[in-house]
Amino acid sequence: MVHPYIINTFNALILIIVGLVGYFTQPTSPIIALSLGFLGILLLACSYHLHKHNRFVFHTVTALTLLTGALIIWQIDPETFTWNLRNALFLISGVSCLVAVGVYVGTFIQERRTRDNSIYKEDL
């Protein structure tokens, strides 16, 4: 299983890139598009604490990523869905967040099953 801090770093970088692409490709340059980039920077800042196995940060990042993924997917209207850049960026960032949450939960379950917390001891 991949370490959660690696998945968090990839997810954060995807959110930063999608936020910047959304900001610079729109003719009006909506400032709300930078919110994904800001969230990506916040998640990237938490990667160090995930590497050190801080449980509070782990649970906070998981909840924040799940909420973000759900809200991003919710922005897509299925009745008027067309394949354009806006919807593609929403899908990329939303699926990235939901996959990251799946890996976080899978890692947590795997670590609980061993009960000796020896899964990721080599990187401490």
Backbone torsions as a table, in degrees:
resi	resn	phi	psi	omega
1	MET	NA	142.4	-178.9
2	VAL	-76.6	143.3	180.0
3	HIS	-64.8	141.8	-178.6
4	PRO	-62.2	-32.1	-178.8
5	TYR	-70.7	-27.3	176.0
6	ILE	-71.3	-45.0	177.7
7	ILE	-63.1	-39.9	178.3
8	ASN	-62.7	-40.3	178.9
9	THR	-64.9	-45.2	177.8
10	PHE	-62.5	-43.8	179.5
11	ASN	-62.6	-43.0	179.5
12	ALA	-63.7	-42.0	178.6
13	LEU	-65.3	-37.7	176.3
14	ILE	-63.5	-43.5	179.3
15	LEU	-64.4	-38.9	178.7
16	ILE	-65.3	-46.0	-178.9
17	ILE	-65.2	-44.2	179.5
18	VAL	-63.8	-40.0	177.9
19	GLY	-63.1	-42.8	179.3
20	LEU	-69.6	-40.0	177.0
21	VAL	-64.0	-43.0	178.0
22	GLY	-63.0	-34.6	-179.5
23	TYR	-73.5	-45.0	-173.9
24	PHE	-84.2	-16.4	179.6
25	THR	-91.2	-17.7	178.3
26	GLN	-81.3	136.5	-178.6
27	PRO	-66.7	-28.0	-179.2
28	THR	-90.0	-9.4	-177.8
29	SER	48.7	68.8	-179.4
30	PRO	-66.9	132.6	-178.4
31	ILE	-67.9	-22.6	179.5
32	ILE	-67.8	-22.1	178.3
33	ALA	-66.5	-25.4	178.9
34	LEU	-76.7	-9.5	179.4
35	SER	-65.1	-33.7	175.8
36	LEU	-66.1	-39.5	177.3
37	GLY	-64.4	-40.4	177.8
38	PHE	-64.3	-42.6	177.2
39	LEU	-63.8	-37.8	176.6
40	GLY	-62.5	-39.2	177.5
41	ILE	-65.3	-39.8	177.1
42	LEU	-63.6	-42.6	178.8
43	LEU	-67.5	-36.6	177.7
44	LEU	-64.4	-34.8	177.9
45	ALA	-68.5	-24.5	-179.9
46	CYS	-83.8	-9.7	-176.7
47	SER	-61.4	-36.9	179.1
48	TYR	-61.8	-43.1	-179.3
49	HIS	-71.6	-30.3	173.4
50	LEU	-68.0	-35.0	178.0
51	HIS	-65.1	-31.7	179.1
52	LYS	-90.5	8.2	175.3
53	HIS	62.1	42.7	175.2
54	ASN	-77.2	112.7	-174.8
55	ARG	-65.7	-39.5	-179.8
56	PHE	-62.1	-45.2	178.8
57	VAL	-66.1	-38.3	179.2
58	PHE	-59.8	-47.2	-179.5
59	HIS	-70.3	-36.2	178.4
60	THR	-66.3	-44.1	178.8
61	VAL	-64.4	-39.6	178.5
62	THR	-63.0	-47.1	-179.9
63	ALA	-65.3	-42.6	-179.8
64	LEU	-65.8	-39.6	179.1
65	THR	-69.2	-39.9	177.2
66	LEU	-64.1	-44.9	178.5
67	LEU	-62.3	-43.1	179.6
68	THR	-64.3	-45.7	179.1
69	GLY	-60.9	-42.3	178.8
70	ALA	-65.3	-42.7	-179.5
71	LEU	-68.1	-35.4	178.8
72	ILE	-68.7	-45.6	179.0
73	ILE	-64.4	-32.7	-179.5
74	TRP	-67.0	-23.5	-179.8
75	GLN	-70.5	-17.3	-179.0
76	ILE	-84.6	123.1	178.7
77	ASP	-89.9	113.4	-176.1
78	PRO	-68.6	-22.6	-179.4
79	GLU	-73.3	-34.1	-178.2
80	THR	-113.3	27.0	-175.9
81	PHE	-70.0	127.6	170.4
82	THR	-133.9	153.7	179.4
83	TRP	-81.1	91.6	174.3
84	ASN	-125.5	177.1	-175.7
85	LEU	-62.8	-39.8	-178.0
86	ARG	-61.0	-49.6	-179.2
87	ASN	-69.2	-34.2	177.5
88	ALA	-64.9	-41.3	178.0
89	LEU	-65.6	-38.9	176.3
90	PHE	-62.3	-44.1	-179.8
91	LEU	-64.7	-43.6	-179.5
92	ILE	-61.3	-48.5	-177.2
93	SER	-70.8	-38.2	179.5
94	GLY	-66.8	-44.6	179.2
95	VAL	-67.1	-37.7	177.1
96	SER	-59.9	-44.4	179.7
97	CYS	-65.6	-42.5	-178.1
98	LEU	-69.6	-35.8	175.6
99	VAL	-66.3	-39.8	177.9
100	ALA	-61.6	-41.5	178.1
101	VAL	-64.0	-39.3	177.2
102	GLY	-61.2	-40.4	177.9
103	VAL	-68.7	-39.6	178.2
104	TYR	-60.4	-47.3	-178.2
105	VAL	-67.0	-40.5	178.2
106	GLY	-62.0	-40.4	177.7
107	THR	-65.6	-41.6	179.2
108	PHE	-63.3	-43.2	179.4
109	ILE	-65.4	-42.0	179.5
110	GLN	-64.1	-38.8	179.5
111	GLU	-70.1	-35.2	178.1
112	ARG	-68.9	-33.8	-179.1
113	ARG	-68.6	-31.5	179.6
114	THR	-78.5	-29.0	176.4
115	ARG	62.1	1.4	177.4
116	ASP	-115.4	4.7	177.8
117	ASN	53.0	37.7	-177.2
118	SER	-100.0	5.5	-176.1
119	ILE	-66.1	-47.3	-174.3
120	TYR	-117.5	33.2	-179.7
121	LYS	-71.3	-23.0	-175.9
122	GLU	-70.3	-17.4	-177.3
123	ASP	-104.0	8.4	179.3
124	LEU	-81.1	NA	NA
